[in-house]
Amino acid sequence: MGQVKNFEARVFRALRREPPQSKVHRLAFWLLIIYLALMPFRLLPGTAGAVFSAFSTFTLILLLGFCVPLLWRWIGGRFLWKLRNRLIMTYLLMALTPVVLFILLALIALYGFSGQFAIFAATSAIEAQMEHYGAENRAFSVHVSHFLATHPESKSVSPPPEMEDTAPGSPDTSLRIAAFQDGKILPITPPTLQAAELTQIPSWAKDEFRGVVFDNGKLYLRAIDMQTIGSHTTTLILSVPVDHARLDQVAHGIGRIEVLPNFPVGDETPADGEQSKAVLSKPSQSDAKVEVNHRKLTREELRKDSIIGGTLPPPQHFYDIPITFYAPVQTTDWATGQMHSTLTNVTSRPSLLYQRLFITSLEIATFLQNILIGVACFFGLLELIAFIMAVRLNRTITRSVNDLYDATVEIDQGNLTHRIKVTRNDQLAALSRSFNRMSYSLERLLAEQREKERLQGELAIAQEVQANLFPHGSVSLPMLELHGACYPARTVSGDYYDFLTFGDSGLGLALGDISGKGISAALLMATLHSAVRAYRYAGEELVSVGVNQFSASPAEKIGAINGSNGHHNGSDPFLKPAKILAQLNRHLYRSTQPEKYATLFLAHYDGHTSQLTYSCGGQLPPLILRHDDSITQLGCGGTVVGLLENPSYEQGVEQLMSGDILIAYSDGVTEPENDFGEFGEERLIDVVRRHRHMPLEAISEQVMQSLRNWIGGQEQPDDITLVLARQR
């Protein structure tokens, strides 16, 4: 072992290199010695030379396998040890990789575009022929219909003069026509035009059809046209086989086209609009079987009936490669009318597609080609300049790296108070200062984030609590339908509505709007809700003991309770909405800031008399859409609640008739604006009027949909509250 190490040391000293220390390095050295020793024996003749050649090749493979990690270790330990070299390597990877990927993507996209363009050109040629044959068939159909209408005794028909070029001896001798009158076939003169295979009209044929059909294992271009004159219906079916000559015409200037009628592309098109799940089934290189319609077809059988047209010209230059693209062509089963997909294989060259694309302006195409080459060279020059500039600039990025690394480790460990000591005054020092500011901002933002999460949690709780304040479930009376909805502009709402039932025939209705938005408005809304409910429950207690402290005169203190239906003849203070508003005004005035106030509408509905007693405290006056489409405004009342100490409130009474709809709303319904102005009261009434026979929930949704359309993409400007009530 010592002699081996001494030999290694002498060799490396001769090369002025340090002797190998690692086992991998030493093994690579001895593999190189063995490979060099085997080299002369490869020249021996016969089997011996072949054996030594195989051994030397195996040794070379092992040597290369050991050299790869050594080379990578040298690159990582020597070349990439410097930050400048790492930045250069990074820039090369970052700059060249996107370029290579972009070029590959461009080539793939160009191949796909070329294939799609070739398919488009082929299908366009087929569609052009179909349009031509369809026009001829329609002209023949009109001619035959008028001929039979004027000559009902005629037993045969002949083509019009303009279709004489379809007669025998013309260029298109494969064209055949079948004529039918009321489903019965008519002979055609000359007989050579008669399509013998078309003896009846397919059951799926309707009025007019143009397309590729599959009939008895063959493809045809067929057009159907029906003309009805009087009581007779004339049907003309024009048929042209898809054969080699036809595909030669289609493939002119494109390349080579192959149609595979028996190649399975996908399932039949299902009925009722269901989407077909087509799966392309390509045969393998062997005689693999493919199941089609519950039977097996070999690859030779699949391609036996293929139709080929056109030829692929030789390439014009080295990159003029063949472009092959497959596409399914929609064909119709002539017997059933179901849609099938027939595989079409189009092979072309970029030069053909290029000439077809610029067929009318070859000079412009050459000019564009030269421009693109020039742009590519210019971009390459810019890439070279950018690389040189990157090499020069990365020399200024090799300082302060250690301090930044240590700082990032501290931040990663959660020490957000760590700061970098800055002693210089250059851009890298400014980077360190920015890092210090970032650390401080991160510390502050994390604290703000925790506070924000806490506030959001409290807002979620507030939203849940406020949602419980609104009426839940279905609140209705036998003689009155009710619906209410509130849509906050923010998390919580400052709007308020409530339904208070009085037995089974009385109802208290409240709708308000608090000044402002957000949490303060929501808190005042909860206060207003509690106050209204308190007066309601206090009224129930007074009624139950037979005491009424809210009556204004002795006559009003006389009340009776009808135990069977809960009808209270003036005993409940809620029957006087104006007095309730006065009490609520006093309560809010004394318990809120001077700038805080609310608009409030209170009403009591008596189901026995269908009377609505109400008072409106600064709220937008609710509306009654009468059964005869007239409008009654409920504006009786006074000023807003909570702004003045002792305002006076009046109350009004309205009689509701069957079909009348009460519309109570906040300003968020009528005040949203766009370029045409406010939504307005008239549009609200119009929406309710147009949908008045729908359920109240549906009417409310129609109003909201109209509001959303009016606002468009803007944010909802205010809380939206809508209450609807309809007399049955």
Secondary structure, DSSP 4 states (H G I P E B T S, - for coil): -HHHHHHHHHHHHHTT-PPP-SHHHHHHHHHHHHHHHHTGGGGS-HHHHHHHHHHHHHHHHHHHHHHHHHHHHHIIIIITTSHHHHHHHHHHHHHHHHHHHHHHHHHHHHHHHHHHHHHHHHHHHHHHHHHHHHHHHHHHHHHHHHHHHH-TT---B---GGGGGGSTTSS-TT-EEEEEETTEEE-BSSGGGB-TT--S--TT--SEEEEEEEETTEEEEEEEEEEEETTEEEEEEEEEE--HHHHHHHTTTT-EEEEEEEEE-SPPPPSTTPPP--------SS---EEETTEEE-HHHHHHT-EEE---PPPSSTT---EEEEEEEEEEETTT--EEEEEEEEEE-HHHHHHHHTTT-HHHHHHHHHHHHHHHHHHHHHHHHHHHHHHHHGGGGSSSHHHHHHHHHHHHTT-TT--------SHHHHHHHHHHHHHHHHHHHHHHHHHHHHHHHHHHHHHHHHHHHS--S---BTTEEEEEEEE-SSSS-SEEEEEEEETTTEEEEEEEEESS-HHHHHHHHHHHHHHHHHHHHHHHHHHHHT--SS-SSGGGG---EETTTTEESS-SGGG-HHHHHHHHHHHHHHHS-TT--EEEEEEEEETTTTEEEEEEESSPPPEEE-TTS-EEE---EES-BSSSSS-----EEEE--TT-EEEEE-HHHH--EETTEE-HHHHHHHHHHHTTTS-HHHHHHHHHHHHHHHHTTSPP-S-EEEEEEEE-
